[in-house]
Amino acid sequence: MEMLLSLPWGLMLPEFIIVGAAVLLSLLDLFDIGKRKLGLLAILAVLSSLVALIFLYNDPASDILYGTFVLDGFSKAFKSILLVGAALVLMLALSDYEKKMIEDRSEYFYLFLTALLGAMIMTSSNDLITLFVGLELLSLSSYILVGIRKTCTASNEAAMKYVINGGIATAITLFGMSYLYGLTGTTNATEMMAVLQGQTRGDVELLLSIAFLLTFVGLVFKLAAAPFHMWAPDVYEGAPTPVTAFLGTVSKLAGFVIMLRIFLLIFSGTPAGTTTVMDKMQIYIAVLAVASMVIGNVVALKQTNVKRMLAYSGIAHAGYLLVPFATLSVFTLDSMWFYMLAYLLMSIGAFAVLYAISRSGDDSVHAFSGLYRRSPLLAIAMTIFILSLAGIPGTAGFIGKVHIFLSALAGDASYYVLPAILMATTVISFAYYFRILQLMFFRASEEEVSAIPLNLKIVITVCAVFTIVCGILPAIGYDIFYENFPFMRDFFYIGQN
């Protein structure tokens, strides 16, 4: 007991707040206090967790539970993005105006919290066991959220496809991790790094390559990057819009975080001949980045359902985020962090506008017809999000793509083809993004947009304002990054002690 009390549990305060809130909400739901009150309490818990994390910004990197849980600049940076995204999605979920109502909407909120808890654990995990626990906590909660409309056939189909694909991805990921454990005799990532730095034999190099590919393929399923993306469009279309927003932003970004943590920590310092395992595997990451950018943008051209279109757009954006990961330069982490922030704002904002205008259950692009005449402010907000997704100057999306482009150019010259493909596929994306703008401003519609709830107004306004602010004054975002998240000083902190 003395040992337990002596541990620095304050490092896990943000997680403890989310755990306590999830348990409290599940108990309060038994007394039927009202779904809206539960939602407001969930939002309060997420904001409290974010405040607790901010107070930890200036603390030095540290660990707890024998180095399995780490609070360093890396975890603080990406955990902040996840908490901001979760607060916005929960605010979005306060309303339920879709054609097929969600009878169990109160479960929305504490399932969101448990999924968020899994993502936060993944961000701070320095051990394969805790990392897998966080991954499965996120995944299992997401499966239930996708199928929460139990009487909706599309939702049931989406949940089934998500469970099957998620189970396959989990099995492949575990198989890859088992190779790492077999080679090192430990599940701690830092200890793995120390053991593998002395392994240079050819047979070990082959097994490490297999471990890398299996783990990478399993996690790419979670990211919905091509060619492991086929579940995403159906799941995005069948799930309730707030769940789709969560899967497309918070869940997807958590997958990137876990990949960065594992591969940079274990494989980037493991020798393989005259180079490292990570260097030899970069070609496979580059191939998937190209496939995601091309397939995502090309297939999105033919989509008439906005959710499916945003699903394929998300596949393309996963490809964009894989570009700096494939090229690995000194700008990789900051360029990915800023792009994740920009993607979160513009995607949640777009889903919020779609949610506001498709209360009749119509998710087709024609729901945007004549939106400027029906609701000018909604049309202007959607224009900001579309321009940012397309990467037009003056938006956060443009700045994010520019920095990814420059990050790729700062890497190995053999990968210069990646930024070229990024530019070409971005131009392709203009066709389906601008089709929505055309419908909003140059088509007529007899439908009327009814009064927009306050919670949707808040989400749309926050996302639109910060999308513009980060596009015009990107230094604000980067100053926050460099001042509070010293990656280079403490990413390998545990290994130095």
Secondary structure, 3 states (H helix, E strand, C coil): CHHHHHCCHHHHHHHHHHHHHHHHHHHHHHHCCCHHHHHHHHHHHHHHHHHHHHHCCCCCCEEECCCCEEECHHHHHHHHHHHHHHHHHHHHHCCCCCCCCCCCHHHHHHHHHHHHHHHHHHHHECEHHHHHHHHHHHHHHHHHHHCCCCCCHHHHHHHHHHHHHHHHHHHHHHHHHHHHHHHHCCCEHHHHHHHHCCCCCHHHHHHHHHHHHHHHHHHHHHHCCCCCCCHHHHHHHHCCHHHHHHHHHHHHHHHHHHHHHHHHHHHCCCEECCEEHHHHHHHHHHHHHHHHHHHHHHHHCCCCEHHHHHHHHHHHHHHHHHHHHHHCCCCHHHHHHHHHHHHHHHHHHHHHHHHHHCCCCCCEHHHHCCHHHHCHHHHHHHHHHHHHHHCCCCCHHHHHHHHHHHHHHCCCHHHCHHHHHHHHHHHHHHHHHHHHHHHHHHCCCCCCCCCCCHHHHHHHHHHHHHHHHHHHCHHHHHHHHHHHCCHHHHCCCHHHC
